[in-house]
Amino acid sequence: MADLFSITAPLIIRYPDKSLDVLVECLHHPAGLVYFRPFWDRMPLTEGIRLVTGEVRGSGPWKVGDAVVTVLGCQGTHPEQAAGFAEWQVYREQFGSHYPDVDALMQFAREAGYYD
């Protein structure tokens, strides 16, 4: 499929305990990946931005440590998360060109303690 950090489709992560999270932004991290949850800007940074440790493997689905990242809504498997992502898209469109770029996202991740 594609490199996890270049794909533009919405993604979802499944942890070993079966919990799920939607990834609206995904950044490479030396220890794995940093991702941003929907409405991350309305949460404390450490809740809205998460670090997943482990080697990033695969070309879709991807594994990061013991977690699995897939494209959201593949074959209609996650309707609740897909609806949440749709709400996020409407919210994000309100920012237009003022939505943070990659450098600004990295800065938010630094403020959350995930980068030096």
SULTA-V480009 format. One record per residue. N is the residue number from 0. RES is the residue in one letter. PSI is psi in degrees with one decimal (999 if undefined). Layout:
BEGIN
N/RES/PSI  N/RES/PSI
END
This chain:
BEGIN
0/M/-93.3  1/A/167.9  2/D/130.6  3/L/-36.3  4/F/-2.4  5/S/-8.1  6/I/141.5  7/T/-6.7  8/A/152.2  9/P/144.1  10/L/157.7  11/I/144.5  12/I/136.3  13/R/123.4  14/Y/163.3  15/P/-28.1  16/D/8.7  17/K/0.3  18/S/153.6  19/L/151.2  20/D/142.8  21/V/138.8  22/L/114.4  23/V/-18.0  24/E/146.8  25/C/124.5  26/L/143.7  27/H/142.0  28/H/143.2  29/P/-27.3  30/A/-1.6  31/G/-107.6  32/L/153.2  33/V/133.6  34/Y/158.7  35/F/132.1  36/R/160.0  37/P/139.8  38/F/30.3  39/W/-31.2  40/D/-8.0  41/R/2.7  42/M/162.8  43/P/141.7  44/L/-40.5  45/T/-10.9  46/E/-37.2  47/G/-21.3  48/I/130.7  49/R/149.7  50/L/131.5  51/V/121.5  52/T/148.9  53/G/160.7  54/E/136.6  55/V/120.5  56/R/153.0  57/G/175.5  58/S/23.6  59/G/106.1  60/P/161.2  61/W/150.2  62/K/138.1  63/V/105.9  64/G/-125.1  65/D/0.5  66/A/155.5  67/V/130.4  68/V/129.6  69/T/169.5  70/V/132.5  71/L/134.6  72/G/9.1  73/C/120.3  74/Q/29.8  75/G/28.4  76/T/-15.8  77/H/66.0  78/P/-37.0  79/E/-45.4  80/Q/-35.4  81/A/-38.5  82/A/-41.5  83/G/-39.2  84/F/-38.6  85/A/-40.4  86/E/-41.6  87/W/-43.1  88/Q/-43.6  89/V/-44.8  90/Y/-45.8  91/R/-35.6  92/E/-25.3  93/Q/-24.1  94/F/-26.6  95/G/-131.3  96/S/-4.1  97/H/-2.1  98/Y/140.5  99/P/136.6  100/D/-179.1  101/V/-40.8  102/D/-41.8  103/A/-39.2  104/L/-41.2  105/M/-39.8  106/Q/-42.6  107/F/-41.4  108/A/-35.9  109/R/-45.4  110/E/-29.0  111/A/-7.0  112/G/13.8  113/Y/-11.6  114/Y/152.1  115/D/999
END
